[in-house]
Amino acid sequence: MNSAGLSLERSANKGNMPTSFLVGFWLLLLATVVNALEAYGMQFKTIYMSALLISVGTPLIVWPAARNLFARLSEFDALTRFAYLFFLIVCIITAVRPLAELDLTTYRDLFGIRYGAWAWLIPLTMLLPVGVGFIQPFLSMAIRHARFGIIAGVTSIALPFGIITDLKLTWGCGLLMLLWNYLPSKGRKIALISVLMTIGIATLNGTRTQAGGYFFLFVSSLYILAFQRHALRWRRVLAMLFGLPVVLGLTAVIWSNDTLKIADTALMERIEASKEGLLVDTRTRGTGETLWSDFYADLKFKDYLIGRGAMGKYRSAASGGIERLNIEWGYGQVLLKGGLFLLLPMLFLAGRAVWKGLLSSKNWMVRGFAFIVIGWLLEMSFFGLPATIPRYVLFWIAIGVCLRPSLCRLTDAQLAESFRAMKMHGIPPRPHV
């Protein structure tokens, strides 16, 4: 191997996962699970518990990126550096603006809810020192979480909790499918089961954003597998394609059965709720007004430019004239909190990541991360709010991967050598030259 190839492999191996990131990520995951328990009627103040977890976990996640900020930025080209610095400054201003209100309730919500100040610091994770030494344990962590998610999804049917509404533990199943060839055999089985289970349960629960988002990532993973040379036999691809209709078919059977019982409770109410969630526009409230028309009517010219801060609200006639903290639309949420000064550089960075990841990269790993970026951009059209959740962290990590020239220049063969050096199984075969 020539010196240029060796240099590229060394750059790929740089960037191990910091311990603080690992701990912080687990805390964020636990915070999202705690929030989900509120849907089951748990009698405790989940906001205080999640506030503690978020307020400790987020700094642990972003600290490795914030440390030596300008050294991290040097890994990107000049245009990316300029756009990101501008975006980061607006993010920080958006996060701290509510501090001027001098209100304890505002402070509690600002640092206690997942859509508050901490959410606008998550983009710092784009600067994490990502290399094979980071990605390998990151995939291993996603596999462990997905395994727990499968257990939770199955056991929830037999427990009084009923079907879980927030599949937080399977946050990484889409990434695992996209990076299928970098997984060990057991990891592949877990990835396939978890993504099919997630699509089925999300469909049954009427959560359009999750159902559509994971379906897109699943289909994208099949696209990658189909176009990788010698990556997978076609019969396995066909088997995966067969698995999705089976899951959706079983979901449809359950959907149409009003006598099926789960945890001694008839499923009819859940079925009707899921039909409404998937097929009915729940954002008009039957008033003739919509959340979007209220949103646009309430914003002033200044708000379109700089937003209203992390605790900014808008008045909604569709919701009975109350002031809403969040709008059920990711792009509108960014506009409400930080205006076009926040939305435009975010779209620029994400769009540039997709362009470089799909068209400039020489390896399928980076292309897989590009599909993660596309998937979240699509989810923002339906919900996809910026938040302190694992999937939003993954979105910004994926942008950082796609925008790193050192990773885009690597070939699949060089990545294979790097993963072998990390003693990871399931290495993709060398492509034909």
C-alpha positions in Angstrom: 0.0 0.0 0.0 1.4 3.5 -0.9 2.0 6.3 1.6 -1.2 8.1 0.6 -3.2 5.0 1.4 -1.5 4.5 4.7 -2.2 8.1 5.6 -5.9 7.7 4.8 -6.1 4.6 6.9 -4.4 6.4 9.8 -7.0 9.2 9.5 -9.8 6.6 9.5 -8.5 5.0 12.7 -8.3 8.4 14.5 -11.1 9.4 16.8 -12.0 6.9 19.5 -15.3 7.2 21.4 -14.8 9.4 24.4 -16.0 7.9 27.7 -18.0 11.0 28.5 -19.9 10.7 25.3 -20.8 7.1 26.0 -22.0 8.0 29.5 -23.9 11.0 28.3 -25.6 9.1 25.5 -26.9 6.5 27.9 -28.3 9.3 30.1 -30.1 10.9 27.2 -31.6 7.5 26.3 -32.7 7.0 29.9 -34.3 10.5 29.9 -36.4 9.7 26.8 -37.5 6.4 28.3 -38.5 8.2 31.5 -40.6 10.6 29.5 -42.3 7.7 27.7 -43.3 6.2 31.1 -45.6 9.2 31.6 -47.8 7.8 28.8 -48.4 4.8 31.0 -49.7 6.9 33.9 -46.7 6.6 36.1 -47.3 8.6 39.3 -44.2 10.7 39.6 -42.9 13.9 38.2 -41.0 12.7 35.1 -40.0 16.3 34.1 -37.7 16.5 37.2 -36.1 13.2 36.6 -35.6 13.8 32.9 -34.3 17.3 33.6 -31.6 15.9 35.8 -30.6 13.3 33.2 -30.7 15.7 30.3 -28.8 18.4 32.2 -26.0 15.9 33.0 -26.0 13.9 29.8 -26.0 16.7 27.3 -22.8 18.4 28.6 -21.1 15.0 28.7 -22.0 14.4 25.1 -21.0 17.8 23.7 -17.9 18.4 25.8 -15.5 16.2 23.7 -16.6 18.3 20.6 -16.5 21.7 22.3 -13.1 21.0 23.7 -10.5 22.2 21.1 -13.3 23.7 19.0 -11.2 25.3 16.4 -8.9 22.3 16.1 -12.0 20.2 15.3 -13.2 22.7 12.8 -9.9 22.5 10.9 -11.0 19.0 9.7 -13.6 20.6 7.4 -13.3 22.9 4.4 -13.6 26.7 4.7 -17.2 27.1 3.6 -18.4 24.5 6.0 -16.4 26.1 8.8 -18.0 29.5 8.1 -21.5 28.2 7.9 -21.1 26.0 11.0 -19.7 28.8 13.2 -22.5 31.1 12.2 -25.0 28.4 12.9 -23.5 27.5 16.2 -23.5 31.2 17.4 -27.2 31.4 16.6 -27.8 28.1 18.4 -26.2 29.5 21.5 -28.1 32.7 21.4 -31.3 30.8 20.9 -30.6 28.7 23.9 -29.7 31.5 26.3 -32.3 34.2 25.2 -35.0 32.9 27.7 -32.6 33.6 30.6 -33.5 37.3 30.3 -37.1 36.5 31.5 -35.9 36.0 35.1 -38.7 33.4 35.7 -38.2 30.2 37.6 -40.8 28.3 35.7 -39.2 29.3 32.4 -35.8 28.2 33.8 -37.2 24.9 34.8 -38.7 24.2 31.4 -35.6 25.7 29.6 -33.3 23.1 31.1 -35.8 20.4 32.0 -37.6 19.5 28.7 -36.0 17.9 25.8 -37.0 20.7 23.4 -35.4 23.4 25.6 -32.0 25.0 25.7 -30.0 21.7 25.6 -31.5 20.7 22.3 -29.7 23.7 20.6 -26.3 22.5 21.8 -26.7 19.0 20.3 -25.3 20.3 16.9 -21.9 20.5 18.6 -21.8 16.7 18.2 -21.0 17.3 14.5 -17.5 18.1 15.7 -16.9 14.8 17.6 -13.7 13.1 16.6 -15.3 10.5 14.5 -13.3 7.7 12.9 -13.5 3.9 12.8 -12.4 3.9 16.5 -15.6 5.9 17.2 -18.0 4.2 14.8 -17.2 0.6 15.8 -18.3 1.1 19.5 -21.1 3.3 18.4 -22.6 0.5 16.3 -22.0 -1.9 19.2 -23.9 0.4 21.5 -26.8 0.6 18.9 -26.9 -3.2 18.8 -27.2 -3.4 22.6 -30.0 -0.8 22.7 -31.8 -2.5 19.8 -31.6 -5.9 21.7 -33.2 -4.2 24.7 -35.8 -2.6 22.4 -36.8 -6.0 21.0 -37.2 -7.4 24.5 -39.3 -4.3 25.6 -41.4 -4.5 22.5 -42.3 -8.2 23.0 -42.8 -8.1 26.8 -44.9 -4.9 26.6 -47.6 -7.0 24.9 -48.0 -9.2 28.0 -47.6 -6.4 30.6 -50.2 -3.9 31.8 -48.4 -1.1 30.0 -49.8 -2.3 26.6 -48.0 -1.4 23.4 -45.2 1.1 23.9 -45.8 4.4 22.2 -42.2 5.6 22.0 -39.7 3.1 20.6 -36.7 4.9 22.0 -34.5 1.9 22.5 -34.5 1.1 18.7 -33.2 4.6 17.8 -30.3 3.0 15.9 -32.0 0.2 13.9 -32.0 2.3 10.7 -28.3 3.0 11.0 -27.6 -0.7 11.7 -29.4 -1.7 8.5 -27.6 1.0 6.5 -24.2 -0.3 7.7 -25.3 -3.9 7.5 -22.0 -5.2 6.2 -20.0 -3.7 9.1 -22.0 -5.8 11.6 -21.4 -9.2 13.1 -23.9 -11.9 12.2 -25.8 -11.5 15.5 -25.9 -7.8 15.0 -27.5 -8.2 11.6 -30.3 -10.4 13.0 -30.9 -7.8 15.7 -30.9 -5.0 13.2 -33.4 -6.7 10.9 -35.8 -7.8 13.7 -35.7 -4.4 15.4 -36.4 -2.3 12.3 -39.3 -4.6 11.2 -40.7 -4.5 14.8 -40.3 -0.7 15.0 -42.1 -0.2 11.7 -45.0 -2.5 12.7 -45.5 -1.0 16.2 -45.1 2.5 14.9 -47.8 1.8 12.3 -50.1 0.2 14.8 -49.7 3.2 17.2 -50.4 5.7 14.4 -47.1 7.5 14.7 -46.6 8.6 11.1 -43.2 10.1 11.6 -41.6 7.0 13.1 -43.3 4.6 10.7 -42.4 6.7 7.6 -38.9 7.5 8.8 -37.9 3.9 9.6 -39.5 2.6 6.5 -37.4 5.1 4.4 -34.2 4.0 6.1 -35.1 0.3 5.7 -35.7 0.8 1.9 -32.5 2.8 1.7 -30.5 0.0 3.3 -31.9 -2.4 0.7 -30.7 0.0 -2.0 -27.2 0.1 -0.6 -27.1 -3.7 -0.3 -28.4 -4.1 -3.9 -25.7 -1.9 -5.3 -22.7 -3.1 -3.3 -20.8 -5.7 -5.3 -20.8 -9.1 -3.7 -22.3 -7.5 -0.6 -25.3 -9.9 -0.3 -26.9 -12.6 -2.2 -30.1 -11.5 -3.9 -32.1 -14.2 -2.1 -31.3 -12.5 1.2 -32.4 -9.2 -0.2 -35.7 -10.7 -1.3 -36.1 -12.3 2.1 -35.8 -8.9 3.7 -38.3 -7.5 1.2 -40.7 -10.3 2.1 -40.3 -9.6 5.8 -41.7 -6.1 5.6 -45.1 -7.0 4.0 -45.4 -9.8 6.6 -45.0 -7.3 9.4 -47.4 -4.8 7.8 -49.8 -7.7 7.1 -49.9 -8.8 10.7 -50.4 -5.2 11.7 -53.4 -5.0 9.4 -54.9 -8.2 10.8 -54.5 -6.8 14.3 -55.9 -3.5 13.2 -59.1 -5.1 11.8 -59.7 -7.3 14.8 -61.8 -5.7 17.6 -61.7 -8.7 19.9 -58.0 -9.2 20.3 -56.9 -8.6 23.9 -53.6 -7.4 25.1 -53.0 -7.4 28.9 -56.7 -8.2 29.4 -57.7 -5.0 27.6 -59.5 -4.9 24.3 -57.4 -3.5 21.5 -60.2 -1.7 19.8 -59.5 1.7 21.4 -55.9 1.5 20.4 -56.7 0.5 16.9 -59.1 3.4 16.4 -56.6 5.8 17.9 -53.9 4.5 15.5 -56.2 4.9 12.5 -56.8 8.4 13.5 -53.1 9.0 14.0 -52.2 7.6 10.6 -55.0 8.6 8.4 -56.7 11.7 9.9 -55.3 15.2 10.0 -55.0 15.7 13.7 -53.7 19.3 13.4 -56.9 21.1 12.4 -59.0 20.3 15.5 -62.2 20.7 13.4 -62.1 24.5 13.7 -61.2 25.4 10.1 -57.9 26.7 11.4 -54.7 24.8 11.3 -51.5 24.9 13.4 -49.6 26.2 10.4 -52.0 29.1 9.6 -51.9 30.1 13.3 -48.2 29.9 13.3 -47.7 32.1 10.2 -50.3 34.6 11.4 -48.7 35.0 14.8 -45.1 35.5 13.7 -43.8 39.0 12.9 -41.1 40.0 10.5 -38.5 40.0 13.3 -39.6 36.6 14.4 -39.0 35.2 10.8 -35.4 36.5 11.1 -34.3 35.7 14.6 -37.1 33.6 16.1 -38.4 33.9 19.7 -35.7 31.9 21.5 -35.8 28.4 23.0 -38.9 29.1 25.0 -40.7 31.0 22.3 -44.4 30.4 21.9 -47.1 31.1 19.4 -50.9 31.5 19.8 -53.0 28.8 18.2 -56.7 29.2 17.5 -56.8 25.5 16.4 -55.8 24.6 19.9 -58.4 26.8 21.6 -56.4 30.0 21.6 -53.7 28.8 23.9 -50.0 29.6 23.5 -48.1 26.6 22.3 -44.4 26.0 23.0 -43.9 23.6 20.1 -45.3 23.3 16.6 -45.7 19.8 15.2 -43.4 20.5 12.4 -39.6 20.4 12.6 -38.9 23.2 10.2 -41.5 25.4 11.8 -39.9 24.6 15.2 -36.5 25.8 14.0 -38.1 28.9 12.5 -40.1 29.7 15.7 -37.0 29.4 18.0 -34.2 30.9 15.8 -35.7 32.2 12.6 -34.2 32.0 9.2 -30.8 32.8 10.7 -31.0 29.3 12.3 -33.0 27.4 9.6 -31.0 28.4 6.5 -27.5 27.4 7.8 -28.9 24.2 9.2 -30.4 23.3 5.8 -27.1 24.3 4.1 -25.0 22.0 6.3 -27.5 19.1 6.0 -27.8 19.6 2.2 -24.0 19.8 1.8 -23.6 16.7 3.8 -26.0 14.8 1.6 -24.3 16.0 -1.5 -20.8 15.1 -0.4 -21.9 11.9 1.3 -23.8 10.5 -1.8 -21.8 12.0 -4.7 -18.3 12.7 -3.4 -17.7 9.8 -1.1 -15.8 6.7 -2.2 -17.2 4.3 0.3 -20.7 3.0 1.3 -20.3 3.8 5.0 -20.4 7.5 4.4 -23.3 7.0 2.0 -25.1 5.2 4.7 -24.7 8.2 7.0 -26.0 10.4 4.2 -29.2 8.5 4.2 -29.5 9.1 7.9 -29.4 12.9 7.2 -32.0 12.5 4.4 -34.2 10.5 6.7 -34.3 13.1 9.5 -34.9 15.9 7.0 -37.9 14.0 5.8 -39.1 13.4 9.3 -38.9 17.1 10.0 -41.6 17.6 7.4 -44.1 15.7 9.7 -42.7 16.2 13.2 -38.9 15.6 13.8 -38.4 18.4 16.4 -34.9 19.2 17.5 -34.5 17.6 20.9 -32.1 15.9 23.3 -32.9 12.5 21.9 -30.5 9.9 20.5 -31.8 10.2 17.0 -31.2 13.9 16.8 -27.6 13.3 18.1 -27.2 10.7 15.3 -28.4 13.3 12.7 -25.6 15.7 13.6 -23.0 12.9 13.9 -24.0 11.8 10.4 -23.6 15.4 9.1 -20.1 15.5 10.6 -19.2 12.1 9.0 -20.4 13.2 5.5 -18.6 16.6 5.6 -15.2 15.1 6.7 -13.0 14.9 3.6 -10.7 12.4 5.4 -13.6 9.9 5.6 -15.1 10.6 2.2 -11.7 9.9 0.5 -11.5 6.4 2.0 -12.3 3.4 -0.2 -14.3 0.4 0.9 -11.1 -1.6 0.9 -9.3 0.9 3.2 -12.2 0.9 5.5 -12.2 -2.9 5.6 -8.6 -2.8 6.7 -9.4 -0.3 9.4 -12.2 -2.3 10.7 -10.1 -5.4 10.7 -7.5 -3.5 12.7 -10.3 -2.8 15.2 -11.1 -6.6 15.3 -14.6 -6.1 14.1 -16.3 -8.9 12.3 -18.6 -8.8 9.2 -16.1 -6.8 7.1 -17.5 -5.9 3.6 -15.7 -7.6 0.8 -13.1 -5.7 -1.3 -14.8 -4.0 -4.3 -13.5 -4.9 -7.8 -11.2 -2.2 -9.2 
